[in-house]
Amino acid sequence: MSETTLGGIMGGIAGRMPKFIRRADPAVLTAFACIVILLLLGSLYSRSFLSPEYLLQQLKVASFLGVIATGMMLVILLGQIDLSVPWSVAAGAMMACAAAAYGPVGVALAIPFGVLCGVAIGIVNGIGVAYLRIPSMIITLATNAVAQGLMVVYTGGFSPQDSATAAMRYLATGFTIPGVPNAVIIWALIGAAMVFALTRTSFGRAVYGIGNRERAAYLSGIDTRRIVMIAFAVSGGLSAFGGVLLAGYASKAAQSMGDAYLLPSIAAVVLGGTSILGGRGSYLGTVAGVILITLLQSILSVMQMPEAGRQIIYGVVIVAMLLLYGRAPASR
């Protein structure tokens, strides 16, 4: 068969595909295909893996990672990275619980206070990257260490004793709509806001522009430093809010509760097709990546895979995606 004939056949097949499939990002389609494969593999280990109750529980667990990965995606779109996620999550949870110990006013302000602590960490990161031109990997790693030290000083090195408020528990485990966990609704609302910001606002266009070529974006009149600082502030705030939800889910905060979310949040974003070099990616891909990582975690738990093995798998996934997407030419 000649190449011309083969090309005509393939073109005919592509022409018969639905329009949304032809326009879809191959990485997003691949992620959703992997989700289907994982569902089938999981059903081989447990018959309840495909039950609506189990899948809804997995979606609820995925919502915590989804909130954190939303902020991580915003930073990665800029061509940066946020390694302060672990202690942004922990600080948000611990400070929200700590505020609740100060009477009715503290209870009312617990969630905003926890989120603001994460925003403060993000602003420090943003100032370091945007204004001081410190590499994001260095400054975020440094702020993560500082936040860790501050939290250890606050707790005296012991496990935090403060409990989550009723509002925190309701957001993480309650049901406003029957059958739909509040955590899932919160993730959906945050995701919708992020999609709107990235696709319908000048901020979103600036994020993609900076990720593609920061100098060109600057010369076109974009205040690149302000955009970068806002992006890191949003990332810190969403990480802290994820910590608040996790504290509500567990009824209290823990010093190491954010450690398990750094690599998965990066892996989820990259698996969804967002280029680690910045400038390319869609939120739908991040959603697929979050669900994929959550199902993978569930299967590894069923297989009783130790934590070290899970971290190795996450690392391999990130390296593989870097090899795949990192080959695209970048003019930065």
C-alpha positions in Angstrom: 0.0 0.0 0.0 1.5 3.4 -1.0 2.0 6.2 1.5 -0.5 8.3 -0.4 -3.2 5.7 0.0 -2.4 5.1 3.6 -2.5 8.8 4.3 -5.8 9.1 2.6 -7.2 6.2 4.8 -5.9 7.8 8.0 -7.3 11.2 6.9 -10.7 9.6 6.2 -10.7 8.0 9.7 -9.8 11.3 11.4 -12.4 13.1 9.4 -15.1 10.7 10.7 -14.1 11.3 14.3 -16.2 13.7 16.4 -15.0 17.3 16.2 -14.1 17.6 19.9 -11.9 14.5 19.6 -10.0 15.9 16.6 -9.4 19.2 18.5 -8.5 17.5 21.8 -5.0 17.5 23.2 -3.5 14.0 22.6 -2.0 14.2 26.1 -5.5 14.7 27.6 -6.9 11.9 25.6 -4.0 9.6 26.7 -4.7 10.5 30.3 -8.4 9.7 30.1 -7.5 6.4 28.3 -5.1 5.6 31.2 -7.9 6.2 33.6 -10.1 3.7 31.8 -7.2 1.2 31.9 -6.7 1.7 35.6 -10.4 1.3 36.3 -10.3 -2.1 34.5 -7.1 -3.1 36.3 -8.6 -2.1 39.7 -11.7 -4.2 39.0 -9.5 -7.3 38.7 -8.3 -6.8 42.3 -11.6 -5.8 43.8 -15.1 -6.2 42.6 -16.2 -3.1 44.5 -13.6 -0.9 42.6 -16.2 0.1 39.9 -19.1 0.5 42.4 -20.6 4.1 42.4 -19.9 4.4 46.2 -16.2 3.6 45.8 -15.8 5.8 42.7 -17.5 8.7 44.5 -15.2 8.2 47.5 -12.2 8.3 45.2 -13.5 11.5 43.6 -13.8 13.0 47.1 -10.2 12.0 47.9 -9.1 13.4 44.5 -10.6 16.8 45.3 -8.0 17.5 47.9 -5.2 16.9 45.4 -7.2 18.7 42.7 -7.4 21.9 44.8 -3.6 21.8 45.4 -2.8 20.9 41.8 -4.8 23.8 40.5 -2.3 26.2 42.0 0.6 24.1 40.9 -0.7 24.2 37.3 -0.8 28.0 37.3 2.9 28.2 38.4 4.0 25.5 35.9 2.2 27.4 33.1 4.7 30.2 33.8 7.6 27.8 33.4 8.2 27.9 37.2 7.8 25.3 40.0 6.5 25.6 43.6 8.3 23.3 46.0 6.8 25.0 49.1 3.6 23.0 48.7 4.3 20.5 51.6 4.5 23.1 54.3 2.1 25.5 52.7 -0.5 22.7 53.1 0.6 22.0 56.7 0.8 25.7 57.7 -2.6 26.4 56.3 -4.1 23.4 58.2 -2.2 24.1 61.5 -2.9 27.8 61.6 -6.6 27.3 60.8 -6.9 24.8 63.7 -4.8 27.1 65.9 -7.1 30.0 65.2 -10.1 28.0 66.3 -8.8 27.8 69.8 -9.4 31.6 70.3 -13.1 31.6 70.9 -16.0 32.3 68.5 -14.1 35.0 66.6 -11.2 32.6 66.0 -13.6 29.9 64.9 -15.2 32.3 62.4 -11.8 33.4 61.0 -10.1 30.0 61.1 -10.5 29.1 57.4 -9.6 32.6 56.0 -6.6 32.8 58.4 -5.3 29.4 57.3 -5.6 30.4 53.6 -4.0 33.8 54.2 -0.9 32.0 55.7 -0.5 30.1 52.5 -1.0 33.3 50.5 1.8 35.0 52.5 4.1 32.1 51.7 3.2 32.4 48.0 3.8 36.2 48.1 7.3 35.6 49.5 7.9 33.1 46.7 6.5 35.5 44.1 8.7 38.4 45.3 11.8 36.2 45.2 11.1 34.9 41.7 9.6 38.0 40.1 11.5 40.9 41.7 14.7 39.3 43.0 15.1 36.9 40.1 15.9 34.0 42.3 15.2 30.6 40.6 11.8 29.3 41.7 13.2 26.0 42.7 15.6 27.7 45.2 13.3 30.2 46.7 10.3 27.9 47.1 12.5 25.2 48.7 13.9 27.9 51.1 10.4 29.2 52.1 9.3 25.6 52.6 12.2 25.1 55.0 11.3 28.4 56.8 7.7 27.5 57.1 8.6 24.1 58.5 10.9 25.7 61.1 8.2 28.2 62.1 5.6 25.4 62.5 8.0 23.3 64.6 8.7 26.3 66.8 5.0 26.9 67.2 4.2 23.3 68.2 7.4 22.8 70.2 8.2 19.7 68.0 5.1 17.9 69.2 1.9 16.9 67.3 -0.6 19.8 67.1 -3.3 19.5 69.7 -5.9 21.9 68.1 -8.9 20.4 66.4 -10.6 21.4 63.2 -13.7 23.6 63.4 -17.2 22.3 62.5 -17.1 24.4 59.3 -13.8 22.8 58.2 -15.3 19.3 58.8 -18.5 20.3 56.9 -16.5 21.5 53.9 -14.4 18.4 53.7 -16.9 15.7 54.6 -20.4 17.2 54.5 -23.1 17.1 51.8 -24.9 20.3 50.6 -26.2 18.4 47.6 -27.4 14.9 48.4 -25.0 12.3 47.2 -22.3 14.8 46.2 -19.5 15.5 48.7 -18.8 19.2 49.5 -15.2 18.7 48.7 -16.0 17.7 45.1 -18.3 20.8 44.7 -15.5 23.0 46.1 -13.0 21.5 43.6 -15.5 22.0 40.8 -16.0 25.7 41.7 -12.3 26.3 42.0 -11.7 24.5 38.7 -14.4 26.6 37.0 -12.9 29.8 38.3 -9.4 28.7 37.0 -10.8 27.8 33.6 -12.5 31.2 33.4 -9.3 33.0 34.5 -7.1 31.2 32.0 -9.4 31.4 29.0 -11.4 34.6 29.4 -9.2 37.1 31.2 -6.2 39.2 30.4 -4.5 37.5 33.4 -4.8 34.1 31.8 -3.5 35.3 28.4 -0.6 36.9 30.3 0.2 33.6 32.1 0.4 31.7 28.8 2.4 34.6 27.2 5.0 34.6 30.0 5.2 30.8 29.8 5.9 30.9 26.1 8.4 33.7 26.2 8.7 36.0 29.2 10.8 38.7 27.4 8.3 39.0 24.5 5.4 39.3 27.0 7.3 42.0 28.9 8.0 44.0 25.7 4.3 43.7 24.7 3.4 45.7 27.8 2.5 42.9 30.3 3.6 43.5 33.9 5.3 40.2 34.1 6.5 40.6 37.7 3.0 41.3 39.0 1.5 38.3 37.1 4.2 36.0 38.5 3.7 37.2 42.0 0.0 36.8 41.8 0.4 33.3 40.4 2.6 32.2 43.3 0.2 33.8 45.8 -2.7 31.9 44.3 -0.6 28.7 44.4 0.2 29.2 48.1 -3.4 30.1 49.0 -4.8 27.0 47.2 -2.2 24.8 48.9 -3.2 26.2 52.3 -6.9 25.7 51.4 -6.2 22.1 50.5 -4.6 21.8 53.9 -7.7 23.3 55.6 -9.8 20.7 53.8 -7.5 17.9 54.8 -7.6 19.0 58.4 -11.4 19.0 58.2 -11.3 15.5 56.7 -9.0 14.2 59.5 -10.5 16.5 62.2 -7.1 17.9 63.0 -3.8 19.0 61.4 -0.5 17.1 61.3 3.0 18.3 60.6 3.6 15.9 57.8 0.3 16.1 56.1 1.6 18.0 53.1 4.5 15.8 52.3 2.4 13.4 50.3 1.1 16.1 47.9 4.2 17.6 46.3 5.2 14.9 43.8 1.5 13.9 43.0 0.5 17.5 42.4 3.4 18.0 39.9 2.8 14.6 38.3 -0.9 15.3 37.9 -0.3 18.6 36.1 2.4 17.1 33.8 0.4 13.9 33.1 -2.5 16.2 32.0 -0.3 17.6 29.2 0.8 20.9 30.8 4.4 21.5 29.6 6.9 21.7 32.4 8.6 24.4 30.3 5.4 26.6 30.5 3.1 28.2 28.0 1.0 25.1 27.1 -1.7 23.2 29.0 -5.4 22.9 29.8 -7.2 22.5 33.1 -9.1 19.5 31.7 -5.8 17.8 31.4 -5.0 18.6 35.1 -8.4 17.1 36.1 -7.6 14.0 34.2 -4.1 13.9 35.8 -5.5 14.3 39.3 -8.0 11.4 38.8 -5.3 9.3 37.2 -2.9 9.8 40.2 -5.7 9.1 42.7 -6.7 5.9 41.0 -3.1 4.9 40.8 -2.7 5.5 44.5 -5.8 3.4 45.2 -4.5 0.5 43.2 -1.0 0.7 44.8 -2.7 0.7 48.2 -4.7 -2.4 47.2 -1.4 -4.0 46.1 0.1 -2.9 49.5 2.8 -1.0 47.7 5.1 0.7 50.3 5.4 4.5 50.2 8.9 4.3 48.9 7.7 2.4 45.8 4.9 5.0 45.2 7.4 7.8 45.3 9.6 6.0 42.8 6.6 5.6 40.5 5.7 9.3 40.7 9.4 10.2 39.9 9.4 7.9 36.9 6.2 9.4 35.6 7.5 12.9 35.9 10.8 12.0 34.1 8.9 10.2 31.4 6.6 13.2 30.8 9.6 15.5 30.8 11.2 13.4 28.1 7.9 13.6 26.2 7.0 17.2 26.5 10.5 18.7 27.1 11.5 18.0 23.5 9.3 20.8 22.3 11.4 23.8 21.2 11.3 26.6 23.7 12.2 30.2 22.9 12.4 31.8 26.3 
